[in-house]
Amino acid sequence: MGDAPLTGTALPTVGRRLMGPQQNAFVERFNGTMRDELLNGEEFESLVEARVVIGAWIEQYNCERPHRGLGMMTPAAFAAAWKAVST
């Protein structure tokens, strides 16, 4: 695709190709969850308020909330279990 101009050369392609939703499912899942659980139900009065509320939601999403992809474990519990198994 994007490599056509470099075909036959020893130069590596630098950067990322543009990706569609099918190629970046993790980000699409996160964006949809954030929209459904936070943004559709909030009306922010200021940029500072938006940053604080979104930051708290991201912290909760990343640290405290169980994830299907981790067997319904929180990321912290999954990391602890993985560390215990790998050492």
N, C-alpha and C positions, 0 to 999 in steps of 0.2 A: 504494500500500500504506500506508506510514506517513505519507503526505502528505495523506490524506483530510481531516483537520481543518483544514488550511491551504488547501484548494482554493479558488481564487477570491480569495486574499489576496496581497498583495505581500511577505509575510514569507517569507524563505528557511528551508528546513529545516536545522537545525543538528544535527551529530552523524552517526553512522553507523547504518545499518540493520543489524539482525542478519543475519549471512550464514551460509549453510550450506556444507558442504564443497565443493559444486560451484562456489560463488562465490568461494572462497578457496583455490584449488588449491595455490598456492605454500606457504602455511602448512601445509596438510595434508600436502604432500610432505615438507617439512622435519620436521614432527612424526613422520611415519612412519619417515623415515630415522633420526632421532635415536633413536627407540624401538628400531628393528631393530639398529642398529649400536652403540648405547651402553647404553641403559637396560635392555634385556632381559638383558644379560650382566654387569651390574655390581650389586654390593651395597655400598652406601656405609655407612661406619661413623659418619659425622658429617655435619652440614650443611656444614661447612667443606670436607671432602673432596669432597662432591658438587659444591659450587661450583667447586672447583679443577679437577676432572676434566671437568665439563660445560663450563667455560670454555675449557679446552684443546681439547676436541672441537669446540666452536663456532669457535674460531680456525682450527683445521685445516680445518673444513668451509668456512668463508668465504674462506680465503686460499690454501690449498695443494691442495685437492682439485678435480679436473676436474668440470665440471658439464655434463650433457647439454644443458641450455638455452643453454649458451654454446659449443656445438660441441665439447664435450669439452676445453675450455680451462679453466685455472684462472681465477678471477676477476681475479687480478693480471695474468695474460697477456692476458686479454680487455680489461681496462681500458687496458693499454699499447697494444694493437693499435688499439683504438677511438680513443685519443688521437692516435696516429700518423696515422690516416686523417682525423680531423676537423681537424687543424691544417695 
